[in-house]
Amino acid sequence: MTTTIMLPLIHALIVYWTTNLRPAADSYFIFGSLIYLTLTTAQSVGLFMSAALPSLQMALAITPVLAIFLFILKGFYIPFSNMPIWISWLKWFSFATYGYCGLLVNEFSGRDIPCAADTVFESGDLNACPLSGDAALKSLGITGLLSEIWFNALMLVVCQVFCRTAHLIIVTKIRSDGFVNTII
């Protein structure tokens, strides 16, 4: 319980206030909730992978490659607006997409991003300072359902339920067949 609940919340408490994110209690609690949901979803994916793969060696070979691929699809390394159409649809299968988008929407939606001295952001054809947070989200391709915090949180819960249920089914099948996976 300590590593699953308390440590992420302590981490969120320290990181949120020391990085000068939006100074509002509701934004902080949304931030903490999204960090917690993202972490527990990652744990659920790991649990599922440990049951689905037949050996430790295979798990150590496949899981990191899959994790890196999912992180690339989340929109941090390549903004959604710059992703080729033939691969951009895969973002819907990455739990990291929902955590990342939820955190960005929590911070920037409905807010102006202040400028440092002598800084000008280019927003479309206009030089704008301060930059609209909504314009920043749009430039990253975070639009539609991904721009809704509740949708991102719901999708993290759906990913968890799917992975935990699939894990339970696999483990039940393995135990009923009379053998145990080496990772479980």
C-alpha positions as CSV (number, residue, x, y, z in Angstrom):
1,M,0.0,0.0,0.0
2,T,2.8,2.4,0.8
3,T,4.5,2.1,-2.6
4,T,1.3,2.2,-4.5
5,I,-0.5,5.0,-2.8
6,M,1.6,7.0,-0.4
7,L,4.8,7.4,-2.5
8,P,3.1,8.6,-5.7
9,L,1.1,11.1,-3.6
10,I,4.2,12.4,-1.8
11,H,6.0,12.6,-5.1
12,A,3.0,14.6,-6.5
13,L,3.0,16.9,-3.5
14,I,6.7,17.7,-3.9
15,V,6.8,18.0,-7.7
16,Y,3.6,20.0,-8.1
17,W,4.5,22.9,-5.8
18,T,8.3,23.0,-6.6
19,T,7.8,23.2,-10.3
20,N,5.4,26.2,-10.0
21,L,2.4,24.5,-11.7
22,R,-1.0,26.1,-11.5
23,P,-1.5,27.4,-7.9
24,A,-4.9,26.0,-7.2
25,A,-6.0,23.2,-4.9
26,D,-8.4,21.6,-7.4
27,S,-5.7,21.5,-10.0
28,Y,-3.3,19.9,-7.5
29,F,-5.8,17.2,-6.6
30,I,-6.5,16.5,-10.3
31,F,-2.7,16.3,-10.8
32,G,-2.3,13.9,-7.9
33,S,-5.2,11.7,-9.1
34,L,-3.9,11.5,-12.7
35,I,-0.3,10.7,-11.5
36,Y,-1.8,7.9,-9.3
37,L,-4.0,6.6,-12.1
38,T,-1.2,6.6,-14.6
39,L,1.1,4.8,-12.2
40,T,-1.4,2.1,-11.3
41,T,-2.2,1.7,-15.0
42,A,1.5,1.1,-15.7
43,Q,1.5,-1.5,-12.9
44,S,-1.5,-3.1,-14.4
45,V,0.1,-3.4,-17.8
46,G,3.2,-4.9,-16.2
47,L,1.0,-7.4,-14.3
48,F,-0.7,-8.4,-17.5
49,M,2.5,-8.7,-19.4
50,S,4.0,-10.9,-16.7
51,A,1.1,-13.3,-17.0
52,A,0.8,-13.2,-20.7
53,L,4.4,-14.0,-21.6
54,P,5.6,-17.5,-21.0
55,S,9.1,-16.8,-19.7
56,L,11.2,-14.2,-17.9
57,Q,13.5,-13.9,-20.8
58,M,10.7,-13.2,-23.2
59,A,9.2,-10.7,-20.8
60,L,12.5,-8.9,-20.5
61,A,12.8,-8.7,-24.3
62,I,9.3,-7.7,-25.2
63,T,8.1,-5.5,-22.4
64,P,10.7,-2.7,-22.6
65,V,10.2,-2.4,-26.4
66,L,6.5,-2.2,-26.0
67,A,6.8,0.4,-23.2
68,I,9.1,2.6,-25.3
69,F,6.7,2.3,-28.3
70,L,3.8,3.3,-26.1
71,F,5.7,6.3,-24.7
72,I,6.6,7.5,-28.2
73,L,3.0,7.4,-29.2
74,K,1.9,9.4,-26.1
75,G,2.6,12.7,-27.8
76,F,5.6,13.9,-25.8
77,Y,8.4,13.0,-28.3
78,I,6.3,13.6,-31.4
79,P,3.3,15.9,-30.9
80,F,0.1,14.4,-32.2
81,S,-0.2,17.2,-34.8
82,N,3.1,16.0,-36.3
83,M,2.5,12.3,-36.2
84,P,1.9,10.6,-39.6
85,I,-1.7,9.6,-40.0
86,W,-0.8,5.9,-40.7
87,I,0.6,5.6,-37.1
88,S,-1.3,8.3,-35.2
89,W,-4.3,6.1,-34.6
90,L,-2.2,3.8,-32.3
91,K,-2.1,6.6,-29.7
92,W,-5.6,5.4,-28.5
93,F,-4.0,2.1,-27.3
94,S,-1.3,3.8,-25.2
95,F,-2.2,4.4,-21.6
96,A,0.6,6.9,-21.4
97,T,-1.4,9.1,-23.9
98,Y,-4.2,9.5,-21.4
99,G,-1.9,10.3,-18.4
100,Y,0.2,12.8,-20.4
101,C,-2.8,14.6,-22.1
102,G,-4.7,14.7,-18.8
103,L,-1.8,16.4,-17.1
104,L,-1.3,18.9,-19.9
105,V,-5.0,19.8,-20.0
106,N,-5.0,20.2,-16.2
107,E,-2.1,22.7,-16.4
108,F,-2.8,24.7,-19.6
109,S,-6.5,24.6,-20.3
110,G,-8.2,28.0,-19.8
111,R,-4.9,29.6,-18.7
112,D,-2.5,32.0,-20.3
113,I,1.2,31.1,-20.2
114,P,3.2,34.0,-19.0
115,C,6.2,35.2,-20.8
116,A,9.7,35.8,-19.6
117,A,11.2,39.2,-20.3
118,D,11.6,39.9,-24.1
119,T,9.9,36.6,-25.1
120,V,7.5,36.3,-27.9
121,F,5.6,33.1,-28.8
122,E,4.4,32.7,-32.3
123,S,0.8,31.6,-32.4
124,G,-0.5,31.2,-35.9
125,D,0.0,34.5,-37.8
126,L,0.1,36.5,-34.6
127,N,2.9,37.1,-32.2
128,A,1.2,36.5,-28.9
129,C,2.5,37.0,-25.4
130,P,1.2,35.7,-23.1
131,L,0.4,32.5,-25.1
132,S,-3.0,31.0,-24.6
133,G,-2.8,27.6,-22.9
134,D,-5.6,26.3,-25.2
135,A,-3.6,27.4,-28.3
136,A,-0.6,25.5,-26.9
137,L,-2.7,22.3,-26.4
138,K,-4.1,22.7,-29.9
139,S,-0.6,23.1,-31.4
140,L,0.3,19.8,-29.7
141,G,-2.7,18.1,-31.3
142,I,-4.5,17.7,-28.0
143,T,-8.1,18.3,-29.2
144,G,-11.5,16.6,-29.0
145,L,-11.8,14.0,-26.3
146,L,-8.1,14.1,-25.4
147,S,-8.7,17.7,-24.2
148,E,-11.1,16.5,-21.5
149,I,-9.7,15.6,-18.1
150,W,-12.6,13.2,-17.3
151,F,-12.1,11.3,-20.5
152,N,-8.4,10.8,-19.9
153,A,-9.0,9.7,-16.3
154,L,-11.8,7.3,-17.5
155,M,-9.6,5.8,-20.1
156,L,-6.8,5.1,-17.5
157,V,-9.4,3.3,-15.4
158,V,-10.6,1.3,-18.4
159,C,-7.0,0.3,-19.2
160,Q,-6.5,-0.8,-15.6
161,V,-9.7,-2.9,-15.6
162,F,-8.9,-4.5,-18.9
163,C,-5.3,-5.4,-17.9
164,R,-6.3,-6.7,-14.4
165,T,-9.2,-8.7,-15.9
166,A,-7.0,-10.2,-18.6
167,H,-4.4,-11.0,-16.0
168,L,-7.0,-12.8,-13.8
169,I,-8.3,-14.8,-16.8
170,I,-4.8,-15.8,-17.8
171,V,-3.8,-16.8,-14.3
172,T,-7.0,-18.7,-13.7
173,K,-6.5,-20.6,-17.0
174,I,-2.9,-21.4,-16.2
175,R,-3.8,-22.7,-12.7
176,S,-6.7,-24.8,-14.0
177,D,-4.4,-26.4,-16.7
178,G,-2.0,-27.5,-13.9
179,F,1.0,-25.4,-14.6
180,V,2.3,-22.1,-13.3
181,N,3.9,-19.3,-15.3
182,T,7.5,-18.7,-14.2
183,I,6.9,-15.0,-13.7
184,I,3.8,-15.2,-11.5
